[in-house]
């Protein structure tokens, strides 16, 4: 049975200082969760904005450059792996979104967030289900966030070869899980995520960085308690 198409989104705010916010990287086992906030310039429209996941890498990169050039303002927010372990992935994502909006050089008057809820912040805002396909500012944010994180995974692959990070971008694919069991967890892996926790318990840390001092291999076990 075909899915019912979503109705066009109608925002109660009609001004020009509208920020769109989206995130990338809640599911991976490694690296930061990356968010972006974008205020588009209605005088400089960008053709072809869409959900970043539905675009080719080549098209994403082209649009990424156009957004940086033509948007009124854009900003990246993030929470690193150690913050995710401390807060849990949901709270870390909310904090990263707040950091992205706070980093805008132009203050937004209204914020639209992809998903079904907004962080608890002081900006007037509302969530938009499938917003990355329905709101151009959110589409732009999804592109900025995905290109940023994908490039970080490519850089991590040069630091920790053998995991295939440039290909699977840190998601728990069979290739990634096999590499974890074979090589151990890197310092950039999220220790509160169960597959990583299990690898640390059974295998230890990344072979090329393992210390001979057992004290240096210990990690906080309370990071794995009460994780969603």
C-alpha positions in Angstrom: 0.0 0.0 0.0 1.6 3.3 -1.0 2.4 5.8 1.7 0.2 8.9 2.0 2.2 11.9 1.0 2.8 14.5 3.6 0.9 17.8 3.3 3.0 20.9 2.6 4.2 22.4 5.8 2.7 25.8 6.7 4.8 27.7 9.2 3.1 30.2 11.5 6.2 32.5 11.2 6.3 34.4 7.9 9.4 36.5 8.4 12.9 36.1 6.9 14.9 35.1 9.9 13.8 31.5 10.0 16.4 28.9 11.0 16.2 25.3 10.0 18.0 22.7 12.2 18.8 19.1 11.5 21.2 16.4 12.9 23.4 13.6 11.5 25.0 10.8 13.4 22.7 9.5 16.2 23.1 5.9 15.1 26.8 5.5 14.5 29.2 3.8 16.9 31.9 6.4 16.5 32.4 10.1 16.4 30.4 13.2 17.2 26.7 13.8 16.6 26.7 16.8 14.2 24.0 19.3 13.9 23.6 22.4 11.7 21.4 25.5 11.7 20.8 27.5 8.5 19.1 30.8 7.8 18.5 31.0 4.1 18.4 34.3 2.2 15.1 34.7 0.2 16.9 37.1 -2.1 19.4 34.4 -3.0 17.4 31.2 -3.5 19.2 27.8 -3.8 17.7 25.4 -6.3 17.6 21.7 -5.6 17.5 21.7 -1.8 16.3 18.3 -0.5 16.8 15.8 2.2 20.5 15.1 2.2 20.0 11.3 2.3 18.2 11.5 -1.0 21.0 13.3 -2.8 24.1 11.9 -4.4 27.4 12.7 -2.7 28.4 14.9 -5.7 25.1 16.8 -5.5 25.4 17.3 -1.8 28.9 18.7 -2.1 27.7 21.2 -4.7 24.8 22.3 -2.6 27.0 22.5 0.5 29.2 25.1 -1.2 26.1 27.0 -2.4 24.6 27.1 1.1 27.9 28.4 2.6 28.0 31.1 -0.1 24.4 32.2 -0.3 22.8 31.6 3.2 22.3 34.6 5.5 23.9 32.5 8.3 24.9 28.9 9.1 26.5 27.2 12.0 27.6 23.8 13.1 26.9 22.3 16.5 28.2 19.0 17.9 28.6 16.7 20.8 31.7 14.5 20.9 31.7 10.8 21.7 32.8 11.4 25.3 29.8 13.9 25.8 27.4 11.3 24.3 28.7 8.7 26.8 28.1 11.2 29.6 24.7 12.5 28.6 23.2 9.7 26.3 22.6 10.2 22.6 19.2 12.0 22.9 20.4 14.6 25.3 23.6 15.1 23.4 21.7 15.7 20.2 19.5 18.3 21.9 22.6 20.0 23.2 24.3 19.9 19.8 21.2 21.5 18.2 21.3 24.3 20.8 25.0 24.9 20.1 24.2 25.2 16.4 21.5 27.8 16.8 23.6 29.7 19.4 26.4 29.9 16.9 24.5 31.7 14.2 25.9 35.2 13.5 22.4 36.3 12.7 19.9 35.7 15.5 16.9 33.8 14.3 13.4 34.9 15.1 12.0 31.4 14.7 13.4 27.9 14.5 12.1 24.8 12.8 13.6 21.5 13.9 13.5 18.2 11.9 11.7 15.6 13.9 9.0 15.5 16.5 10.4 17.6 19.3 12.6 20.6 20.0 15.3 21.2 22.6 14.3 23.2 25.7 15.6 26.6 24.6 14.5 30.2 24.5 14.0 30.5 20.8 10.4 30.3 19.5 10.3 27.0 17.6 8.4 24.0 16.5 9.3 20.5 15.2 8.5 19.4 11.7 8.1 15.7 10.9 10.1 14.9 7.8 11.2 18.5 7.8 14.3 17.8 5.8 11.9 17.0 2.8 9.4 19.8 3.6 11.3 22.9 4.7 14.1 24.3 2.6 16.0 25.7 5.6 16.0 22.2 7.3 17.0 20.6 4.0 20.0 23.0 3.9 20.9 22.2 7.5 20.7 18.4 6.8 23.2 18.9 3.9 25.6 20.9 5.9 25.5 18.5 8.8 25.9 15.4 6.6 28.7 16.7 4.5 30.5 17.9 7.6 30.2 14.5 9.4 31.0 12.4 6.3 34.2 14.3 5.8 35.1 13.8 9.5 34.6 10.0 9.0 37.0 10.1 6.0 39.6 11.9 8.1 39.1 9.3 10.9 39.7 6.5 8.5 43.2 8.0 7.8 43.9 8.0 11.6 42.4 4.5 12.3 42.7 2.5 9.1 41.0 -0.8 8.8 37.5 0.1 10.0 36.0 1.3 6.7 34.8 4.5 8.2 35.0 6.4 4.9 32.4 3.9 3.5 29.9 3.2 6.2 30.4 6.5 8.1 30.5 4.7 11.5 27.2 3.0 11.4 27.1 -0.6 12.9 27.4 -2.4 9.6 28.8 -6.0 9.5 32.1 -4.6 8.2 32.4 -2.1 11.1 31.4 -4.7 13.7 33.9 -7.2 12.3 36.7 -4.6 12.4 35.8 -3.7 15.9 36.1 -7.3 17.0 39.4 -7.6 15.2 41.1 -4.3 16.0 39.4 -3.1 19.2 37.7 0.2 19.9 39.4 3.5 19.2 39.3 6.5 21.5 36.6 8.0 19.2 34.2 5.2 19.6 31.1 5.7 21.8 31.8 3.5 24.8 28.2 3.7 26.0 26.9 2.0 22.9 26.5 -1.7 23.6 28.5 -3.1 20.6 31.5 -0.9 21.6 31.1 -1.7 25.3 31.2 -5.4 24.5 34.3 -5.1 22.3 36.1 -3.2 25.0 35.2 -5.9 27.5 36.3 -8.7 25.2 39.0 -7.3 23.0 40.2 -4.0 24.4 41.3 -0.8 22.7 42.6 -0.3 19.2 45.7 -2.4 18.7 47.9 0.4 17.5 47.3 2.5 20.6 47.1 -0.1 23.4 49.2 0.8 26.4 51.1 -1.8 28.3 49.9 -0.2 31.5 46.7 -1.9 32.6 45.7 1.2 34.5 45.5 3.2 31.2 43.0 0.7 29.7 40.4 1.1 32.4 37.2 3.1 31.6 34.3 4.2 33.6 31.7 1.4 33.8 29.0 3.9 35.0 28.9 5.3 31.5 26.9 2.3 30.5 24.2 2.6 33.2 20.7 4.0 32.4 21.5 4.4 28.7 18.4 4.7 26.5 
